[in-house]
């Protein structure tokens, strides 16, 4: 029978806990993964005395992370990311637009770098048109951006009249 091993997390570990938390994990996971990467230490007197300091540091980090996430959400809300895709004669897309594609488009069009885990897509986008993309930022902050998928060769209706009027002022 495998018993859980109690550890104090030194670093945040995705899907397990935050720095300063005491967690119970299988001994193999502790021995082979968490302890070698120095993400956790075995629970003893020294670890317990270290816990309060780690929790305080993590709380300060959480405040900074939340502030950064709020600023990023503000920058991203209302942004429109545009892409052109190949479509067949019936208007069906070849392929799809994934979270990786959206990350690349954001960087190219708006010079904003994101981790693809922030983009919350249940399924890749497989239709042309405007799609709202949900974002899950650190510390529970959420945001949205718009993805505009257009067929190759089509004109971007929103931008075309604006650029035409800018060229030919009447």
C-alpha positions in Angstrom: 0.0 0.0 0.0 1.4 3.4 -1.0 1.2 6.1 1.6 1.5 9.8 0.8 4.6 11.7 1.6 4.2 15.1 3.3 6.3 17.9 1.7 6.6 21.6 2.0 6.5 23.4 -1.4 9.3 25.8 -1.9 8.1 26.9 -5.4 4.7 27.0 -7.0 3.9 23.7 -8.7 1.1 23.8 -11.3 -1.9 21.6 -10.3 -0.4 20.9 -6.9 0.0 24.0 -4.8 1.8 27.2 -4.0 5.1 27.9 -2.2 4.6 27.5 1.6 1.9 24.9 1.3 2.2 21.5 2.9 1.1 18.8 0.4 0.8 15.1 0.4 2.1 13.3 -2.7 3.1 9.8 -3.6 6.7 9.0 -2.6 7.8 8.3 -6.2 6.6 11.8 -7.3 8.4 13.4 -4.4 11.6 11.5 -4.8 11.8 11.6 -8.7 10.3 14.9 -9.5 9.7 17.5 -6.8 12.8 17.1 -4.6 15.3 16.9 -7.5 14.1 20.2 -9.1 14.1 21.8 -5.6 10.4 22.5 -5.7 9.8 20.9 -2.4 11.5 19.6 0.8 10.5 16.8 3.2 8.5 18.0 6.1 10.5 18.3 9.3 11.1 20.9 12.1 13.3 23.1 9.8 10.7 23.0 7.1 7.9 24.0 9.5 10.0 27.0 10.6 10.5 27.9 6.9 6.8 27.7 6.1 5.7 31.1 7.5 8.5 32.9 5.6 7.6 31.1 2.3 3.9 31.9 2.7 4.8 35.6 3.3 7.0 35.7 0.2 4.3 34.0 -1.8 1.7 36.5 -0.6 3.8 39.4 -1.8 4.5 37.6 -5.1 0.7 37.1 -5.5 0.1 40.8 -5.1 2.7 41.6 -7.8 1.4 38.9 -10.1 -2.2 40.1 -9.8 -1.2 43.7 -10.6 0.7 42.5 -13.7 -2.2 40.3 -14.8 -4.7 43.2 -14.4 -2.5 45.4 -16.5 -2.2 42.7 -19.2 -6.0 42.1 -19.1 -6.6 45.8 -19.6 -4.2 45.8 -22.6 -5.8 42.7 -24.2 -9.5 43.5 -23.6 -10.9 44.8 -26.8 -7.9 43.8 -29.0 -8.8 42.2 -32.3 -6.3 39.7 -33.7 -6.8 39.1 -37.5 -5.8 36.1 -39.6 -6.4 35.0 -43.1 -7.0 31.3 -43.8 -7.6 29.1 -46.8 -11.2 28.1 -47.5 -12.8 25.8 -50.0 -15.5 26.9 -52.4 -18.2 26.2 -49.8 -16.5 28.5 -47.3 -15.2 25.8 -45.0 -11.7 26.3 -43.5 -8.8 24.1 -44.3 -7.3 23.4 -40.8 -8.0 25.6 -37.8 -6.7 28.4 -35.6 -5.2 27.1 -32.4 -3.9 28.7 -29.2 -0.4 28.6 -30.6 -1.5 30.5 -33.7 -3.2 33.2 -31.5 -0.1 33.6 -29.5 2.0 34.2 -32.7 -0.6 36.6 -34.1 -0.7 38.6 -30.8 3.1 38.9 -30.9 3.2 39.9 -34.6 0.2 42.3 -34.6 0.3 43.8 -31.1 3.9 43.0 -29.8 2.3 41.2 -26.8 3.9 38.0 -25.6 1.7 35.4 -23.9 2.1 31.8 -22.8 -0.3 29.6 -24.7 -1.8 28.2 -21.5 -3.4 31.6 -20.9 -5.6 31.2 -23.9 -8.7 29.3 -23.0 -9.8 27.4 -26.1 -11.9 24.3 -25.7 -11.4 23.5 -29.4 -9.4 25.2 -32.2 -11.4 27.8 -34.2 -12.7 26.2 -37.4 -15.0 28.9 -38.7 -14.4 32.2 -40.4 -15.8 35.3 -38.7 -15.4 37.0 -35.3 -14.8 34.8 -32.2 -14.4 35.9 -28.6 -11.3 34.2 -27.0 -11.3 33.9 -23.2 -8.1 34.4 -21.3 -7.1 32.9 -17.9 -4.4 35.1 -16.5 -2.5 34.5 -13.2 -4.2 35.1 -9.8 -7.7 34.4 -11.2 -7.8 37.4 -13.5 -9.7 36.8 -16.7 -9.8 38.7 -20.0 -11.0 38.5 -23.5 -9.8 39.3 -27.0 -11.4 39.0 -30.4 -10.2 36.7 -33.2 -11.2 37.7 -36.7 -10.7 34.8 -39.1 -11.1 35.8 -42.8 -10.9 33.9 -46.0 -7.7 34.5 -48.1 -8.3 37.0 -50.8 -11.2 38.6 -49.0 -11.0 42.3 -48.0 -11.0 43.4 -44.4 -14.2 45.4 -44.6 -13.5 47.4 -41.4 -10.1 48.6 -42.5 -10.6 49.1 -46.3 -12.9 52.2 -46.2 -10.7 53.8 -43.6 -7.5 53.4 -45.6 -9.3 54.5 -48.8 -10.6 57.7 -47.2 -7.1 58.4 -45.8 -5.5 58.2 -49.3 -8.1 60.3 -51.1 -9.2 63.1 -48.8 -12.1 64.8 -50.6 
